[in-house]
Amino acid sequence: MLPREGSNLDKVIDCLGLGIAPIDILLQIPRYPQPGNKIDALNITIQGGGPIPTAMVTLSCLGLKTGLIAAVGEDILGDFVIEELESKGVDTSLIITKKNSTAIAVGWIEYNSGRRTIALNLKIQIKARDIRIGKLPTTRSVHLDGRDLPACMKLASWAQNNDIPDDAKSNSILE
């Protein structure tokens, strides 16, 4: 695990997010094929994904200071995730680089109906021990996806102990 550079103690973040940060590969298709058949895509989009990174980018575009705690791989996809977030104004100094590969989500989106199917290859996660409480910036709110539950619980507990509002997304917690 490689920590990213930069001191966070002197920063003020409006919203600090914790969640998965996959690469999304989205294929627009004319219709879903029958099982075993092939189909040509109408369009392809490759972008950063995940509900929390998307929320941090949105808030950043609205003028808020945002940061993200996530894990990416020591690979070109991890570099892509970090570069894309930075280009949108998200503080990436709390993103942890690990030996595992960056998560990839591949989606098929049907052109006329908008129906979608997503397959996620997630072999990387944030662990509670990855979060160094003493290194966190001053934060006004915390946004959690609930997927890496022990890490989310640790950050939520820190937020509660410091009277920082959090809004854990229960719909992402796997049963």
C-alpha positions in Angstrom: 0.0 0.0 0.0 1.4 3.3 -1.0 0.2 6.5 0.7 -0.2 9.6 -1.6 1.8 12.7 -0.9 0.6 15.9 0.8 -0.3 17.0 4.3 -4.0 17.2 5.0 -4.1 18.7 8.4 -4.1 22.3 7.1 -6.9 21.7 4.6 -10.6 22.3 5.0 -12.9 20.0 3.0 -16.6 20.7 2.6 -17.4 17.0 1.9 -15.1 14.0 2.4 -16.2 10.9 0.6 -15.3 7.2 1.1 -16.2 4.7 -1.5 -15.2 2.5 -4.4 -13.5 4.3 -7.4 -13.8 2.0 -10.4 -13.2 2.8 -14.1 -16.6 2.6 -15.9 -16.6 1.2 -19.4 -20.0 1.9 -20.8 -21.3 0.4 -24.0 -24.4 1.8 -25.6 -26.2 -1.1 -27.5 -29.2 -1.0 -29.8 -30.8 -3.9 -27.9 -29.8 -6.8 -25.6 -28.7 -9.8 -27.6 -30.0 -13.3 -27.0 -27.7 -15.3 -24.7 -24.7 -16.6 -26.7 -25.0 -14.0 -29.4 -22.8 -11.0 -30.2 -23.8 -7.4 -30.8 -22.0 -4.3 -32.0 -21.9 -1.3 -29.7 -23.3 2.1 -30.9 -21.0 4.0 -28.6 -18.4 3.6 -25.8 -17.6 5.8 -22.9 -14.6 5.2 -20.5 -14.7 7.3 -17.4 -14.3 7.3 -13.6 -17.2 5.8 -11.8 -18.6 4.9 -8.4 -21.4 6.7 -6.5 -19.1 8.6 -4.1 -16.5 9.8 -6.6 -19.4 10.9 -8.8 -20.9 12.8 -5.9 -17.5 14.4 -5.1 -17.1 15.6 -8.7 -20.6 17.0 -8.7 -20.0 18.9 -5.5 -16.7 20.2 -6.7 -18.3 21.4 -9.9 -20.8 23.3 -7.7 -17.9 25.1 -6.0 -17.4 23.0 -2.9 -14.1 21.6 -1.7 -14.2 17.8 -1.8 -11.9 15.0 -1.1 -12.0 11.2 -1.6 -10.8 8.2 0.4 -10.6 5.3 -2.0 -8.3 2.5 -3.1 -6.9 2.2 -6.6 -4.4 -0.2 -8.1 -0.8 0.5 -9.0 -1.8 0.5 -12.7 -2.7 2.7 -15.6 -6.4 2.6 -14.6 -5.6 3.8 -11.1 -3.6 6.7 -12.6 -6.6 7.5 -14.8 -9.0 7.6 -11.8 -6.7 9.9 -9.9 -6.0 12.2 -12.9 -9.7 12.5 -13.8 -10.7 13.3 -10.2 -7.9 15.9 -9.9 -9.0 17.5 -13.2 -12.5 18.0 -11.7 -11.1 19.6 -8.5 -11.4 16.6 -6.1 -8.6 16.3 -3.6 -7.0 12.9 -4.1 -4.3 13.0 -1.4 -6.2 10.4 0.6 -6.5 7.9 -2.2 -4.5 4.8 -1.4 -2.6 3.0 -4.1 -2.4 -0.8 -3.6 -1.0 -3.8 -5.5 -4.4 -5.1 -6.4 -5.9 -4.0 -9.7 -8.2 -1.0 -10.0 -11.9 -1.9 -10.0 -13.6 -2.0 -13.3 -17.3 -1.7 -14.0 -18.5 -2.7 -17.5 -22.0 -1.6 -18.4 -24.4 -2.2 -21.3 -27.0 0.5 -21.8 -29.8 -0.2 -24.2 -30.3 2.8 -26.6 -34.1 3.2 -26.7 -35.1 2.1 -23.2 -32.1 3.2 -21.1 -32.1 -0.2 -19.4 -28.6 -1.1 -18.1 -26.7 -4.0 -16.8 -23.4 -3.5 -14.9 -20.8 -6.1 -14.0 -18.2 -5.0 -11.4 -14.8 -6.5 -11.0 -13.8 -5.4 -7.5 -10.6 -6.9 -6.1 -9.5 -3.9 -4.1 -10.9 -2.3 -1.0 -10.3 0.3 1.7 -9.8 -1.3 5.1 -10.3 0.3 8.4 -6.6 0.3 9.1 -6.1 2.3 5.8 -7.8 5.3 7.4 -5.4 7.3 9.4 -7.6 9.5 11.6 -4.7 11.8 12.6 -4.1 12.6 8.9 -7.7 13.6 8.0 -8.4 17.2 7.0 -10.9 19.5 8.7 -14.2 18.3 7.3 -17.7 19.8 7.2 -19.5 16.6 6.1 -18.8 12.9 5.3 -20.4 10.9 2.5 -20.1 7.1 2.6 -21.2 4.3 0.3 -21.2 1.5 2.9 -19.4 -1.0 0.6 -16.2 -1.4 2.7 -18.2 -1.4 5.9 -15.4 -1.5 8.5 -13.7 1.5 6.9 -17.1 3.3 6.6 -17.8 2.6 10.3 -14.4 3.9 11.3 -14.9 7.2 9.3 -18.5 7.5 10.5 -17.4 7.1 14.1 -14.7 9.7 13.7 -17.3 12.0 12.1 -19.8 11.4 14.9 -17.1 12.0 17.6 -16.3 15.3 15.9 -19.9 16.5 15.3 -19.5 16.1 11.6 -22.6 15.1 9.7 -22.4 11.9 7.7 -24.9 10.3 5.3 -24.1 6.6 4.9 -25.8 5.3 1.8 -27.5 2.2 3.1 -28.6 1.1 -0.5 -24.9 0.1 -1.2 -24.4 -2.1 1.8 -24.3 -5.7 0.5 -26.5 -8.2 2.3 
